[in-house]
Each structure stands twice: as structure tokens, then as C-alpha cells.
Amino acid sequence: QCYQDLGDVGQAVSFLEQFLDLSKNAHPSNHARACCSLGVIYTKQHKFERAVTYFEKFFDVAKTLNDRRMLDVARVNLGIARGSARTGRYMEVVANDLNTLLQWKNVRMPIESK
């Protein structure tokens, strides 16, 4: 958190990733929080696929801890990141590809990337 507050996000990511390796087996709740922090950082950077990866890990660990609040936070963050990851392609289709948009509205299947 300190490195993030100082604007050194790269250093924050580096230390969090090191912490993940160390905390994986010893402290699951700390491991979950580190995954969440990395997901938040990548979300702020609009790197949504990376954020989804870390929020999925956060969610998986949270499920094992019997911590309802942590599980709720993990579920919400993961949903936001997944939605954000898909929004770019959806907005591109809305703005530029009426035929694909109409097909999507008929079947509600995921819009494929070009």
C-alpha cells in the first residue's frame, strides 16, 4: 500500500508478487489479500484480464477460509473485472458493427473478438 501511495506501482506489484510466493501455504488469508491488491492495481491500470486472473485466485482462496465478507468482496471484484474486460469489445461493436450487435441481441451469446 505504501508504494502505491507513493506512486511507485511497479514496486508495489513486485513486492506483492514476492509476498504471494511466500504466503501461499503459510497464510492463506494474507495470500488472498495480496491477490486482491494485485487485482485492484491491474483494474486501476485497465489491465482487466490480469485483474481477472488475480481476482479468481482471491476468490478461490476466499472460498476455503469461511470468511463470508472476504468471499463477498472477492465475488464482487471478480464480477467487475470480468465485466470490464468485456466492455471494450462490446462498445466497439455498438459503435461500429450494427450487424454483429443485432445478432448478439437475438442470441445473447458472447461477442467474439476480432
Buried (B, 14 or more C-beta within 10 A) or exposed (E): EEBBEEEEBEEBBEBBEEBBEEBBEEEBBBBBBBBBBBBBBBBEEEBBEBBBBBBBBBBEBBBEBEBEEBBEBBBEBBEBBBEBBBEEBBEBBEEEBEEBBEEBEEEEEEBEEE
